[in-house]
Structures are given as C-alpha cells and as structure tokens.
Amino acid sequence: ETGVTQTPRHLVMGMTNKKSLKCEQHLGHNAMYWYKQSAKKPLELMFVYSLEERVENNSVPSRFSPECPNSSHLFLHLHTLQPEDSALYLCASSQDRLFPGELFFGEGSRLTVL
Amino acid sequence: GENVEQHPSTLSVQEGDSAVIKCTYSDSASNYFPWYKQELGKGPQLIIDIRSNVGEKKDQRIAVTLNKTAKHFSLHITETQPEDSAVYFCAAEGNFGNEKLTFGTGTRLTIIP
C-alpha cells in the first residue's frame, strides 16, 4: 500500500461508546496530524506528532485522546462524544513538522455521534 | 494568529470557461501558500503551491498568483473540465514559530457540461 490509509471510513457511535480511529502512512514521513473537517468551516488542526512525540494540542477536549506508537501509525481514541463532534476526521502526514510543505491526507473517517 | 478568508463559497462554471477563487490572509509573515483539491469521498490533495518570493506559478491549466502587498492570492483554472468539479481549499503557512497551515473555508466548484 502507498500513501495514507484511514480506518474505519464510516463510524456511528452513541454518546457513551468508546471507539478508535486508525491512521497508517507508508511514506516514511516524520510528522502526522489529525484534522477535523466540518461543513462550511476551515480544516481544524487537532493534534500534531513529530517523531512520535506530541508537539501540539490545539485545545481539543479530553474526550479525544491521540496515540502515536510509532512514526507510521496514529490513533484517535474517542469516548463520551457529543453530537457536535460528528464530522470527517482526516489524518495527514508530512516529511517534517517544521515548514511541513505538502500534507498528504487520508480519505478520512466519517464520524456520526447519536 | 493567521486568518485566511476564501471566496466564493460556491462557484458554477460552464465547461471550457475559466474559474477563479480568491483568498486573503492576515499575517504578513506568511510565506507559503498551497491549494488543495478535495474530490467527493477523498481527502484533500495538493494541486499547486507558491512561495512568497514568486508572484505567479503555472502548471498546465492551473495557475496561482500572489500579491504580498495586498495579502491575497488566487487560483485560476482555465479550460475547465468536468473532473475539475471538487472543493478547493487555500491555505497559508507562517514563518519561524508559526509553521502550521491555516486553511480557508473552501470553494465548491461545479463544472456544468
């Protein structure tokens, strides 16, 4: 496989469930990102990892918990979400965090919170 | 922090005509301006970018212009084709200490056959 792969593509969960989103990049990049995409809003940067270390957390509620076990994998653990958290969650990678240049995005995980 | 505004939010163009999408940014220190295309069911993909030391860049039917004085940049698509239908996002990246990308709200471009 090549590029950035996200699973699952679609997820429906209740407010009390716990689920995880997975991202894998096959590009040898050092930085990985989670973005939230909501209708008519700019892409919102949630978390940045550089060489498996979290370097940025953009005031994201604690019900979102990221994990980066190695430079190729990124997870977003979800628990006790709210309906307003329904959105497309995009994972991306870049060669480096500083002056990242081109971001390579996965196809996203469409999350619906009931 | 950086603020990027993008217009229009929707744009319909007859096939073969040109399309122009405009963005303005607030941080004069920003020096990298990419454009991403997002097709239905896909993630955004970089289509063209420009750095602040260049005023215009062209790649086949797409071009980007940058006016640093006015702090605005534009995407131009000529001879539009149905496969150009997508959502387009502009973005701006700052300099030291503010390297992250700030995105615009997107433009949904529809090419009418």
Interface residues (C-beta under 8 A of the other chain):
Chain A: V4 K40 K41 P42 L43 L45 V48 E56 L90 A92 R97 L98 F99 P100 G101 E102 L103 F105 G106 E107 G108
Chain B: V4 S9 Y32 P34 Y36 G41 K42 G43 P44 Q45 L46 D49 F89 E93 E99 K100 L101 T102 F103 G104 T105 G106
